[in-house]
Amino acid sequence: MALAAATDPYELRFDAGRICLDLLATAYPSERLDGVDPLRAWITGAGLVPARTPLGHADASWPVRFRELRDDIGRLVRDSAAADPVPCASALGRVNETAYAAPPVPRAVRERDGTLVRELAGAPACAALLAVVARDAVELLTDPVARAAVRQCEGDNCPLVYLDTSRGRRRRWCSSEVCGNRERVARHRRRAALARA
């Protein structure tokens, strides 16, 4: 998958309300983290690193490690109330272990025009970036208010979850532009078909 294709808004999405939930979205409708370039685009798009951070040191092991963390987080978010807690326990252990690593160290750097921008003190290690996502998952899973706001998309066949921070907690779709638009189009077609009948 080329980087240009990976940066299409329908390819990489950042509308779930949490970094860890945005990572879950990379598995639907097909694998988005199937190479280093799409992962680099996701890392930057998710805000794990400042936009100008070079990630040329990322190798083929990085997408594998991010997909493994994604699977563990998905299991915890979706299956935490499952009857068999053993798979969740092992996923929880792996997420906790991943969160243990130190995250990338930011620093303020003055630009030529005098403004301060965020930069990383060094090239971020894969473990450090994974730790940021794992810590976000730990915070989500241990915050009862945030956990109660996690919703399953009501779109047809959409498995995505998101954090509902809307007024009145009435958000129905992972994305109004994607699943919401599909629902509105389907509703319009049904009305049009009824009017013709």
Steps between C-alpha positions, in 0.01 A plus 500: 500500500645834402528785743278718281220243524554460873447869568157510333253595776302184433817297541634644825246644737548700817142558612453244778581747777798312648833394352447139605158491330646661188749213494209253502361673190810404301367142465177595322381453229835342418848510649639855495829435679634261240836671462740750648381799293134476606612455861719810479199692363283367784759586769521857372125534435416373848730764650738254663784710360522858373438529126865556406634202696711273279395136525744356250633259763165317516534148364271210405467390864315820593170428320497150649542637852231765449259238363568276803425790736188581297377142539553510877328837539211384281456191713493711816266766367255259338527188716563627853161367610551163331429182696857372453734758659820306414553650150428845643740437789786417264413799278487721808841377609650578160342848490627576851848379407498712185389808698798459731753634247588868516317709238694727261648805670370832362687829511421854397711639215499858380433552130670773295198725548521458878204269549540187706423163346504151643773263393616166634832482681605212277373249249201325660539129561214269406455399866465866599228563241319180594514614862310818414217297343500241778486772768205655321327161507575458871356845571188425295440159657549624856293819473136402566363816337706458182436125492124562520528733198648231273244413233472250216422661163140444389602497133422188300776245557732758659698354790662828605476643848531863600482729800164679505563849633202653322244708685244264645710200396299462177778423254404189302784449254876474506499780244215717378684539170542124445240281672262788569505600135437140392198485732361831370542385138329166578215682675459734202490206260236324710283813504546548126405135436186536716404819318532324163291202619 
